[in-house]
Amino acid sequence: MNILENGFTPSEAQIKYLDADYVVVKPGTFVRCAVTGAPIPIEELTYWSVDRQEPYANAEAAFTAYLRDHKG
């Protein structure tokens, strides 16, 4: 199915985050940023945490998550 065809519905993927790579567990078109909740298209996914198994929309969101988990 072409994404430009009528009836195409974006869906949330489930991903296992690895070092420098990831494995799609459940296919979809996007994942949600763990900090902002913003949808991240799979083809634009750049930032994630292996330890926390969560994606981030950008470097700022990744740093916010890091600070959240490394308080004092």
N, CA, C and O atoms as a Maestro MAE file, in Angstrom:
{
 s_m_m2io_version
 :::
 2.0.0
}

f_m_ct {
 s_m_title
 :::
 protein
 m_atom[288] {
  # First column is atom index #
  i_m_mmod_type
  r_m_x_coord
  r_m_y_coord
  r_m_z_coord
  i_m_residue_number
  s_m_chain_name
  s_m_pdb_residue_name
  s_m_pdb_atom_name
  i_m_atomic_number
  :::
  1 25 0.846 -1.179 0.000 1 A "MET " " N  " 7
  2 3 0.000 0.000 0.000 1 A "MET " " CA " 6
  3 2 0.892 1.243 0.000 1 A "MET " " C  " 6
  4 15 1.861 1.331 0.754 1 A "MET " " O  " 8
  5 25 0.556 2.162 -0.828 2 A "ASN " " N  " 7
  6 3 1.262 3.428 -0.907 2 A "ASN " " CA " 6
  7 2 0.724 4.367 0.163 2 A "ASN " " C  " 6
  8 15 -0.490 4.457 0.345 2 A "ASN " " O  " 8
  9 25 1.614 5.078 0.883 3 A "ILE " " N  " 7
  10 3 1.155 5.952 1.964 3 A "ILE " " CA " 6
  11 2 0.318 7.115 1.457 3 A "ILE " " C  " 6
  12 15 -0.375 7.764 2.240 3 A "ILE " " O  " 8
  13 25 0.370 7.382 0.176 4 A "LEU " " N  " 7
  14 3 -0.425 8.474 -0.378 4 A "LEU " " CA " 6
  15 2 -1.829 8.033 -0.773 4 A "LEU " " C  " 6
  16 15 -2.666 8.867 -1.119 4 A "LEU " " O  " 8
  17 25 -2.092 6.734 -0.725 5 A "GLU " " N  " 7
  18 3 -3.417 6.230 -1.049 5 A "GLU " " CA " 6
  19 2 -4.396 6.558 0.064 5 A "GLU " " C  " 6
  20 15 -4.016 6.668 1.229 5 A "GLU " " O  " 8
  21 25 -5.656 6.713 -0.305 6 A "ASN " " N  " 7
  22 3 -6.695 6.937 0.703 6 A "ASN " " CA " 6
  23 2 -6.764 5.734 1.635 6 A "ASN " " C  " 6
  24 15 -6.565 4.594 1.215 6 A "ASN " " O  " 8
  25 25 -7.046 6.002 2.894 7 A "GLY " " N  " 7
  26 3 -7.181 4.922 3.856 7 A "GLY " " CA " 6
  27 2 -5.912 4.648 4.643 7 A "GLY " " C  " 6
  28 15 -5.929 3.833 5.565 7 A "GLY " " O  " 8
  29 25 -4.815 5.306 4.304 8 A "PHE " " N  " 7
  30 3 -3.577 5.094 5.053 8 A "PHE " " CA " 6
  31 2 -3.698 5.764 6.411 8 A "PHE " " C  " 6
  32 15 -4.048 6.940 6.503 8 A "PHE " " O  " 8
  33 25 -3.407 5.013 7.463 9 A "THR " " N  " 7
  34 3 -3.451 5.558 8.810 9 A "THR " " CA " 6
  35 2 -2.101 5.350 9.473 9 A "THR " " C  " 6
  36 15 -1.646 4.214 9.602 9 A "THR " " O  " 8
  37 25 -1.450 6.433 9.899 10 A "PRO " " N  " 7
  38 3 -0.188 6.268 10.624 10 A "PRO " " CA " 6
  39 2 -0.419 5.440 11.887 10 A "PRO " " C  " 6
  40 15 -1.471 5.540 12.518 10 A "PRO " " O  " 8
  41 25 0.554 4.638 12.242 11 A "SER " " N  " 7
  42 3 0.425 3.811 13.439 11 A "SER " " CA " 6
  43 2 1.718 3.851 14.240 11 A "SER " " C  " 6
  44 15 2.799 4.066 13.692 11 A "SER " " O  " 8
  45 25 1.589 3.640 15.537 12 A "GLU " " N  " 7
  46 3 2.746 3.687 16.427 12 A "GLU " " CA " 6
  47 2 3.483 2.356 16.407 12 A "GLU " " C  " 6
  48 15 2.880 1.296 16.577 12 A "GLU " " O  " 8
  49 25 4.779 2.422 16.201 13 A "ALA " " N  " 7
  50 3 5.624 1.232 16.183 13 A "ALA " " CA " 6
  51 2 6.093 0.902 17.596 13 A "ALA " " C  " 6
  52 15 6.089 1.761 18.478 13 A "ALA " " O  " 8
  53 25 6.489 -0.329 17.798 14 A "GLN " " N  " 7
  54 3 7.164 -0.737 19.027 14 A "GLN " " CA " 6
  55 2 8.574 -1.153 18.627 14 A "GLN " " C  " 6
  56 15 8.771 -1.940 17.701 14 A "GLN " " O  " 8
  57 25 9.548 -0.604 19.347 15 A "ILE " " N  " 7
  58 3 10.942 -0.801 18.967 15 A "ILE " " CA " 6
  59 2 11.777 -1.218 20.168 15 A "ILE " " C  " 6
  60 15 11.570 -0.743 21.285 15 A "ILE " " O  " 8
  61 25 12.730 -2.122 19.915 16 A "LYS " " N  " 7
  62 3 13.737 -2.470 20.922 16 A "LYS " " CA " 6
  63 2 14.981 -1.684 20.538 16 A "LYS " " C  " 6
  64 15 15.529 -1.860 19.451 16 A "LYS " " O  " 8
  65 25 15.424 -0.806 21.452 17 A "TYR " " N  " 7
  66 3 16.555 0.078 21.183 17 A "TYR " " CA " 6
  67 2 17.864 -0.600 21.566 17 A "TYR " " C  " 6
  68 15 18.022 -1.094 22.682 17 A "TYR " " O  " 8
  69 25 18.797 -0.616 20.624 18 A "LEU " " N  " 7
  70 3 20.102 -1.238 20.810 18 A "LEU " " CA " 6
  71 2 21.177 -0.160 20.672 18 A "LEU " " C  " 6
  72 15 20.872 0.984 20.334 18 A "LEU " " O  " 8
  73 25 22.428 -0.524 20.932 19 A "ASP " " N  " 7
  74 3 23.544 0.399 20.731 19 A "ASP " " CA " 6
  75 2 23.675 0.673 19.233 19 A "ASP " " C  " 6
  76 15 23.939 -0.243 18.454 19 A "ASP " " O  " 8
  77 25 23.491 1.924 18.834 20 A "ALA " " N  " 7
  78 3 23.656 2.384 17.453 20 A "ALA " " CA " 6
  79 2 22.696 1.733 16.454 20 A "ALA " " C  " 6
  80 15 22.913 1.826 15.246 20 A "ALA " " O  " 8
  81 25 21.659 1.087 16.933 21 A "ASP " " N  " 7
  82 3 20.687 0.452 16.050 21 A "ASP " " CA " 6
  83 2 19.419 0.173 16.837 21 A "ASP " " C  " 6
  84 15 19.378 0.384 18.049 21 A "ASP " " O  " 8
  85 25 18.402 -0.290 16.166 22 A "TYR " " N  " 7
  86 3 17.166 -0.691 16.827 22 A "TYR " " CA " 6
  87 2 16.502 -1.795 16.022 22 A "TYR " " C  " 6
  88 15 16.795 -1.978 14.840 22 A "TYR " " O  " 8
  89 25 15.606 -2.527 16.669 23 A "VAL " " N  " 7
  90 3 14.862 -3.599 16.027 23 A "VAL " " CA " 6
  91 2 13.385 -3.269 16.149 23 A "VAL " " C  " 6
  92 15 12.892 -2.988 17.241 23 A "VAL " " O  " 8
  93 25 12.685 -3.304 15.034 24 A "VAL " " N  " 7
  94 3 11.248 -3.046 15.046 24 A "VAL " " CA " 6
  95 2 10.551 -4.313 15.519 24 A "VAL " " C  " 6
  96 15 10.639 -5.360 14.877 24 A "VAL " " O  " 8
  97 25 9.855 -4.207 16.655 25 A "VAL " " N  " 7
  98 3 9.125 -5.332 17.228 25 A "VAL " " CA " 6
  99 2 7.718 -5.388 16.641 25 A "VAL " " C  " 6
  100 15 7.219 -6.460 16.300 25 A "VAL " " O  " 8
  101 25 7.088 -4.224 16.527 26 A "LYS " " N  " 7
  102 3 5.763 -4.104 15.907 26 A "LYS " " CA " 6
  103 2 5.851 -2.983 14.882 26 A "LYS " " C  " 6
  104 15 6.111 -1.837 15.249 26 A "LYS " " O  " 8
  105 25 5.640 -3.289 13.610 27 A "PRO " " N  " 7
  106 3 5.763 -2.265 12.574 27 A "PRO " " CA " 6
  107 2 4.820 -1.086 12.793 27 A "PRO " " C  " 6
  108 15 3.728 -1.237 13.341 27 A "PRO " " O  " 8
  109 25 5.254 0.061 12.362 28 A "GLY " " N  " 7
  110 3 4.465 1.273 12.430 28 A "GLY " " CA " 6
  111 2 5.203 2.384 11.718 28 A "GLY " " C  " 6
  112 15 6.282 2.170 11.166 28 A "GLY " " O  " 8
  113 25 4.621 3.573 11.730 29 A "THR " " N  " 7
  114 3 5.221 4.693 11.018 29 A "THR " " CA " 6
  115 2 5.925 5.674 11.941 29 A "THR " " C  " 6
  116 15 6.689 6.520 11.477 29 A "THR " " O  " 8
  117 25 5.674 5.569 13.253 30 A "PHE " " N  " 7
  118 3 6.275 6.516 14.186 30 A "PHE " " CA " 6
  119 2 6.385 5.916 15.580 30 A "PHE " " C  " 6
  120 15 5.775 4.890 15.883 30 A "PHE " " O  " 8
  121 25 7.185 6.583 16.433 31 A "VAL " " N  " 7
  122 3 7.237 6.303 17.870 31 A "VAL " " CA " 6
  123 2 7.002 7.638 18.575 31 A "VAL " " C  " 6
  124 15 7.101 8.689 17.942 31 A "VAL " " O  " 8
  125 25 6.696 7.617 19.857 32 A "ARG " " N  " 7
  126 3 6.450 8.849 20.609 32 A "ARG " " CA " 6
  127 2 7.642 9.194 21.492 32 A "ARG " " C  " 6
  128 15 8.205 8.331 22.166 32 A "ARG " " O  " 8
  129 25 8.016 10.465 21.476 33 A "CYS " " N  " 7
  130 3 9.100 10.948 22.320 33 A "CYS " " CA " 6
  131 2 8.719 10.730 23.781 33 A "CYS " " C  " 6
  132 15 7.619 11.087 24.201 33 A "CYS " " O  " 8
  133 25 9.627 10.148 24.545 34 A "ALA " " N  " 7
  134 3 9.374 9.853 25.958 34 A "ALA " " CA " 6
  135 2 9.289 11.113 26.804 34 A "ALA " " C  " 6
  136 15 8.738 11.069 27.904 34 A "ALA " " O  " 8
  137 25 9.813 12.229 26.330 35 A "VAL " " N  " 7
  138 3 9.807 13.477 27.095 35 A "VAL " " CA " 6
  139 2 8.659 14.385 26.662 35 A "VAL " " C  " 6
  140 15 7.918 14.896 27.501 35 A "VAL " " O  " 8
  141 25 8.513 14.584 25.358 36 A "THR " " N  " 7
  142 3 7.532 15.545 24.858 36 A "THR " " CA " 6
  143 2 6.218 14.924 24.407 36 A "THR " " C  " 6
  144 15 5.198 15.609 24.330 36 A "THR " " O  " 8
  145 25 6.239 13.637 24.110 37 A "GLY " " N  " 7
  146 3 5.043 12.976 23.588 37 A "GLY " " CA " 6
  147 2 4.837 13.197 22.101 37 A "GLY " " C  " 6
  148 15 3.871 12.692 21.527 37 A "GLY " " O  " 8
  149 25 5.730 13.942 21.471 38 A "ALA " " N  " 7
  150 3 5.617 14.226 20.040 38 A "ALA " " CA " 6
  151 2 5.879 12.963 19.219 38 A "ALA " " C  " 6
  152 15 6.755 12.170 19.562 38 A "ALA " " O  " 8
  153 25 5.125 12.777 18.142 39 A "PRO " " N  " 7
  154 3 5.403 11.635 17.270 39 A "PRO " " CA " 6
  155 2 6.710 11.852 16.508 39 A "PRO " " C  " 6
  156 15 6.993 12.956 16.043 39 A "PRO " " O  " 8
  157 25 7.492 10.799 16.388 40 A "ILE " " N  " 7
  158 3 8.762 10.838 15.656 40 A "ILE " " CA " 6
  159 2 8.660 9.823 14.520 40 A "ILE " " C  " 6
  160 15 8.576 8.622 14.776 40 A "ILE " " O  " 8
  161 25 8.666 10.286 13.269 41 A "PRO " " N  " 7
  162 3 8.654 9.321 12.160 41 A "PRO " " CA " 6
  163 2 9.855 8.385 12.275 41 A "PRO " " C  " 6
  164 15 10.963 8.818 12.591 41 A "PRO " " O  " 8
  165 25 9.628 7.114 12.020 42 A "ILE " " N  " 7
  166 3 10.698 6.110 12.149 42 A "ILE " " CA " 6
  167 2 11.933 6.526 11.347 42 A "ILE " " C  " 6
  168 15 13.057 6.362 11.821 42 A "ILE " " O  " 8
  169 25 11.740 7.055 10.153 43 A "GLU " " N  " 7
  170 3 12.886 7.417 9.320 43 A "GLU " " CA " 6
  171 2 13.659 8.618 9.869 43 A "GLU " " C  " 6
  172 15 14.760 8.902 9.398 43 A "GLU " " O  " 8
  173 25 13.107 9.324 10.851 44 A "GLU " " N  " 7
  174 3 13.791 10.461 11.471 44 A "GLU " " CA " 6
  175 2 14.286 10.165 12.889 44 A "GLU " " C  " 6
  176 15 14.814 11.049 13.563 44 A "GLU " " O  " 8
  177 25 14.115 8.922 13.335 45 A "LEU " " N  " 7
  178 3 14.531 8.535 14.688 45 A "LEU " " CA " 6
  179 2 16.053 8.541 14.796 45 A "LEU " " C  " 6
  180 15 16.739 7.783 14.110 45 A "LEU " " O  " 8
  181 25 16.571 9.407 15.668 46 A "THR " " N  " 7
  182 3 18.011 9.565 15.832 46 A "THR " " CA " 6
  183 2 18.462 9.380 17.273 46 A "THR " " C  " 6
  184 15 19.565 8.893 17.522 46 A "THR " " O  " 8
  185 25 17.614 9.766 18.224 47 A "TYR " " N  " 7
  186 3 17.992 9.752 19.638 47 A "TYR " " CA " 6
  187 2 17.143 8.757 20.420 47 A "TYR " " C  " 6
  188 15 15.918 8.742 20.305 47 A "TYR " " O  " 8
  189 25 17.820 7.918 21.227 48 A "TRP " " N  " 7
  190 3 17.121 6.988 22.111 48 A "TRP " " CA " 6
  191 2 18.054 6.553 23.220 48 A "TRP " " C  " 6
  192 15 19.263 6.776 23.163 48 A "TRP " " O  " 8
  193 25 17.470 5.925 24.236 49 A "SER " " N  " 7
  194 3 18.251 5.382 25.345 49 A "SER " " CA " 6
  195 2 18.108 3.865 25.359 49 A "SER " " C  " 6
  196 15 17.000 3.333 25.412 49 A "SER " " O  " 8
  197 25 19.224 3.191 25.312 50 A "VAL " " N  " 7
  198 3 19.227 1.731 25.411 50 A "VAL " " CA " 6
  199 2 18.811 1.321 26.825 50 A "VAL " " C  " 6
  200 15 18.001 0.411 26.996 50 A "VAL " " O  " 8
  201 25 19.367 1.996 27.837 51 A "ASP " " N  " 7
  202 3 19.080 1.648 29.229 51 A "ASP " " CA " 6
  203 2 17.606 1.853 29.583 51 A "ASP " " C  " 6
  204 15 17.000 1.013 30.248 51 A "ASP " " O  " 8
  205 25 17.038 2.965 29.137 52 A "ARG " " N  " 7
  206 3 15.644 3.281 29.472 52 A "ARG " " CA " 6
  207 2 14.665 2.775 28.417 52 A "ARG " " C  " 6
  208 15 13.454 2.795 28.640 52 A "ARG " " O  " 8
  209 25 15.172 2.322 27.274 53 A "GLN " " N  " 7
  210 3 14.351 1.829 26.176 53 A "GLN " " CA " 6
  211 2 13.269 2.847 25.805 53 A "GLN " " C  " 6
  212 15 12.080 2.531 25.765 53 A "GLN " " O  " 8
  213 25 13.721 4.091 25.534 54 A "GLU " " N  " 7
  214 3 12.780 5.131 25.135 54 A "GLU " " CA " 6
  215 2 13.399 6.041 24.078 54 A "GLU " " C  " 6
  216 15 14.603 6.300 24.096 54 A "GLU " " O  " 8
  217 25 12.557 6.530 23.147 55 A "PRO " " N  " 7
  218 3 13.023 7.419 22.083 55 A "PRO " " CA " 6
  219 2 12.866 8.893 22.457 55 A "PRO " " C  " 6
  220 15 12.079 9.245 23.336 55 A "PRO " " O  " 8
  221 25 13.631 9.741 21.774 56 A "TYR " " N  " 7
  222 3 13.573 11.180 22.011 56 A "TYR " " CA " 6
  223 2 13.489 11.915 20.680 56 A "TYR " " C  " 6
  224 15 14.094 11.502 19.691 56 A "TYR " " O  " 8
  225 25 12.736 13.002 20.666 57 A "ALA " " N  " 7
  226 3 12.523 13.770 19.441 57 A "ALA " " CA " 6
  227 2 13.774 14.514 18.991 57 A "ALA " " C  " 6
  228 15 13.968 14.744 17.797 57 A "ALA " " O  " 8
  229 25 14.624 14.891 19.951 58 A "ASN " " N  " 7
  230 3 15.826 15.662 19.614 58 A "ASN " " CA " 6
  231 2 16.829 15.562 20.766 58 A "ASN " " C  " 6
  232 15 16.565 14.924 21.785 58 A "ASN " " O  " 8
  233 25 17.977 16.202 20.583 59 A "ALA " " N  " 7
  234 3 19.040 16.137 21.598 59 A "ALA " " CA " 6
  235 2 18.598 16.783 22.906 59 A "ALA " " C  " 6
  236 15 18.952 16.304 23.983 59 A "ALA " " O  " 8
  237 25 17.833 17.858 22.824 60 A "GLU " " N  " 7
  238 3 17.358 18.531 24.034 60 A "GLU " " CA " 6
  239 2 16.467 17.601 24.871 60 A "GLU " " C  " 6
  240 15 16.590 17.557 26.095 60 A "GLU " " O  " 8
  241 25 15.585 16.870 24.217 61 A "ALA " " N  " 7
  242 3 14.720 15.929 24.929 61 A "ALA " " CA " 6
  243 2 15.543 14.797 25.550 61 A "ALA " " C  " 6
  244 15 15.264 14.369 26.670 61 A "ALA " " O  " 8
  245 25 16.554 14.315 24.826 62 A "ALA " " N  " 7
  246 3 17.426 13.268 25.362 62 A "ALA " " CA " 6
  247 2 18.169 13.762 26.598 62 A "ALA " " C  " 6
  248 15 18.304 13.030 27.579 62 A "ALA " " O  " 8
  249 25 18.652 15.008 26.551 63 A "PHE " " N  " 7
  250 3 19.365 15.575 27.693 63 A "PHE " " CA " 6
  251 2 18.424 15.782 28.876 63 A "PHE " " C  " 6
  252 15 18.818 15.562 30.021 63 A "PHE " " O  " 8
  253 25 17.197 16.200 28.618 64 A "THR " " N  " 7
  254 3 16.192 16.356 29.674 64 A "THR " " CA " 6
  255 2 15.944 15.016 30.366 64 A "THR " " C  " 6
  256 15 15.857 14.958 31.593 64 A "THR " " O  " 8
  257 25 15.831 13.952 29.593 65 A "ALA " " N  " 7
  258 3 15.638 12.615 30.170 65 A "ALA " " CA " 6
  259 2 16.850 12.200 30.987 65 A "ALA " " C  " 6
  260 15 16.705 11.610 32.058 65 A "ALA " " O  " 8
  261 25 18.036 12.501 30.494 66 A "TYR " " N  " 7
  262 3 19.264 12.184 31.222 66 A "TYR " " CA " 6
  263 2 19.274 12.896 32.577 66 A "TYR " " C  " 6
  264 15 19.561 12.281 33.604 66 A "TYR " " O  " 8
  265 25 18.960 14.189 32.574 67 A "LEU " " N  " 7
  266 3 18.928 14.947 33.815 67 A "LEU " " CA " 6
  267 2 17.854 14.419 34.773 67 A "LEU " " C  " 6
  268 15 18.072 14.358 35.983 67 A "LEU " " O  " 8
  269 25 16.726 14.048 34.239 68 A "ARG " " N  " 7
  270 3 15.621 13.501 35.027 68 A "ARG " " CA " 6
  271 2 16.073 12.244 35.792 68 A "ARG " " C  " 6
  272 15 15.707 12.038 36.949 68 A "ARG " " O  " 8
  273 25 16.860 11.429 35.128 69 A "ASP " " N  " 7
  274 3 17.282 10.155 35.735 69 A "ASP " " CA " 6
  275 2 18.588 10.227 36.497 69 A "ASP " " C  " 6
  276 15 18.988 9.239 37.114 69 A "ASP " " O  " 8
  277 25 19.267 11.363 36.475 70 A "HIS " " N  " 7
  278 3 20.568 11.495 37.158 70 A "HIS " " CA " 6
  279 2 20.579 12.648 38.155 70 A "HIS " " C  " 6
  280 15 21.589 13.333 38.318 70 A "HIS " " O  " 8
  281 25 19.461 12.852 38.809 71 A "LYS " " N  " 7
  282 3 19.416 13.883 39.839 71 A "LYS " " CA " 6
  283 2 20.154 13.394 41.075 71 A "LYS " " C  " 6
  284 15 19.964 12.270 41.538 71 A "LYS " " O  " 8
  285 25 21.022 14.297 41.606 72 A "GLY " " N  " 7
  286 3 21.758 14.076 42.849 72 A "GLY " " CA " 6
  287 2 22.053 12.698 43.127 72 A "GLY " " C  " 6
  288 15 22.670 12.393 44.148 72 A "GLY " " O  " 8
  :::
 }
 m_bond[287] {
  # First column is bond index #
  i_m_from
  i_m_to
  i_m_order
  :::
  1 1 2 1
  2 2 3 1
  3 3 4 2
  4 3 5 1
  5 5 6 1
  6 6 7 1
  7 7 8 2
  8 7 9 1
  9 9 10 1
  10 10 11 1
  11 11 12 2
  12 11 13 1
  13 13 14 1
  14 14 15 1
  15 15 16 2
  16 15 17 1
  17 17 18 1
  18 18 19 1
  19 19 20 2
  20 19 21 1
  21 21 22 1
  22 22 23 1
  23 23 24 2
  24 23 25 1
  25 25 26 1
  26 26 27 1
  27 27 28 2
  28 27 29 1
  29 29 30 1
  30 30 31 1
  31 31 32 2
  32 31 33 1
  33 33 34 1
  34 34 35 1
  35 35 36 2
  36 35 37 1
  37 37 38 1
  38 38 39 1
  39 39 40 2
  40 39 41 1
  41 41 42 1
  42 42 43 1
  43 43 44 2
  44 43 45 1
  45 45 46 1
  46 46 47 1
  47 47 48 2
  48 47 49 1
  49 49 50 1
  50 50 51 1
  51 51 52 2
  52 51 53 1
  53 53 54 1
  54 54 55 1
  55 55 56 2
  56 55 57 1
  57 57 58 1
  58 58 59 1
  59 59 60 2
  60 59 61 1
  61 61 62 1
  62 62 63 1
  63 63 64 2
  64 63 65 1
  65 65 66 1
  66 66 67 1
  67 67 68 2
  68 67 69 1
  69 69 70 1
  70 70 71 1
  71 71 72 2
  72 71 73 1
  73 73 74 1
  74 74 75 1
  75 75 76 2
  76 75 77 1
  77 77 78 1
  78 78 79 1
  79 79 80 2
  80 79 81 1
  81 81 82 1
  82 82 83 1
  83 83 84 2
  84 83 85 1
  85 85 86 1
  86 86 87 1
  87 87 88 2
  88 87 89 1
  89 89 90 1
  90 90 91 1
  91 91 92 2
  92 91 93 1
  93 93 94 1
  94 94 95 1
  95 95 96 2
  96 95 97 1
  97 97 98 1
  98 98 99 1
  99 99 100 2
  100 99 101 1
  101 101 102 1
  102 102 103 1
  103 103 104 2
  104 103 105 1
  105 105 106 1
  106 106 107 1
  107 107 108 2
  108 107 109 1
  109 109 110 1
  110 110 111 1
  111 111 112 2
  112 111 113 1
  113 113 114 1
  114 114 115 1
  115 115 116 2
  116 115 117 1
  117 117 118 1
  118 118 119 1
  119 119 120 2
  120 119 121 1
  121 121 122 1
  122 122 123 1
  123 123 124 2
  124 123 125 1
  125 125 126 1
  126 126 127 1
  127 127 128 2
  128 127 129 1
  129 129 130 1
  130 130 131 1
  131 131 132 2
  132 131 133 1
  133 133 134 1
  134 134 135 1
  135 135 136 2
  136 135 137 1
  137 137 138 1
  138 138 139 1
  139 139 140 2
  140 139 141 1
  141 141 142 1
  142 142 143 1
  143 143 144 2
  144 143 145 1
  145 145 146 1
  146 146 147 1
  147 147 148 2
  148 147 149 1
  149 149 150 1
  150 150 151 1
  151 151 152 2
  152 151 153 1
  153 153 154 1
  154 154 155 1
  155 155 156 2
  156 155 157 1
  157 157 158 1
  158 158 159 1
  159 159 160 2
  160 159 161 1
  161 161 162 1
  162 162 163 1
  163 163 164 2
  164 163 165 1
  165 165 166 1
  166 166 167 1
  167 167 168 2
  168 167 169 1
  169 169 170 1
  170 170 171 1
  171 171 172 2
  172 171 173 1
  173 173 174 1
  174 174 175 1
  175 175 176 2
  176 175 177 1
  177 177 178 1
  178 178 179 1
  179 179 180 2
  180 179 181 1
  181 181 182 1
  182 182 183 1
  183 183 184 2
  184 183 185 1
  185 185 186 1
  186 186 187 1
  187 187 188 2
  188 187 189 1
  189 189 190 1
  190 190 191 1
  191 191 192 2
  192 191 193 1
  193 193 194 1
  194 194 195 1
  195 195 196 2
  196 195 197 1
  197 197 198 1
  198 198 199 1
  199 199 200 2
  200 199 201 1
  201 201 202 1
  202 202 203 1
  203 203 204 2
  204 203 205 1
  205 205 206 1
  206 206 207 1
  207 207 208 2
  208 207 209 1
  209 209 210 1
  210 210 211 1
  211 211 212 2
  212 211 213 1
  213 213 214 1
  214 214 215 1
  215 215 216 2
  216 215 217 1
  217 217 218 1
  218 218 219 1
  219 219 220 2
  220 219 221 1
  221 221 222 1
  222 222 223 1
  223 223 224 2
  224 223 225 1
  225 225 226 1
  226 226 227 1
  227 227 228 2
  228 227 229 1
  229 229 230 1
  230 230 231 1
  231 231 232 2
  232 231 233 1
  233 233 234 1
  234 234 235 1
  235 235 236 2
  236 235 237 1
  237 237 238 1
  238 238 239 1
  239 239 240 2
  240 239 241 1
  241 241 242 1
  242 242 243 1
  243 243 244 2
  244 243 245 1
  245 245 246 1
  246 246 247 1
  247 247 248 2
  248 247 249 1
  249 249 250 1
  250 250 251 1
  251 251 252 2
  252 251 253 1
  253 253 254 1
  254 254 255 1
  255 255 256 2
  256 255 257 1
  257 257 258 1
  258 258 259 1
  259 259 260 2
  260 259 261 1
  261 261 262 1
  262 262 263 1
  263 263 264 2
  264 263 265 1
  265 265 266 1
  266 266 267 1
  267 267 268 2
  268 267 269 1
  269 269 270 1
  270 270 271 1
  271 271 272 2
  272 271 273 1
  273 273 274 1
  274 274 275 1
  275 275 276 2
  276 275 277 1
  277 277 278 1
  278 278 279 1
  279 279 280 2
  280 279 281 1
  281 281 282 1
  282 282 283 1
  283 283 284 2
  284 283 285 1
  285 285 286 1
  286 286 287 1
  287 287 288 2
  :::
 }
}
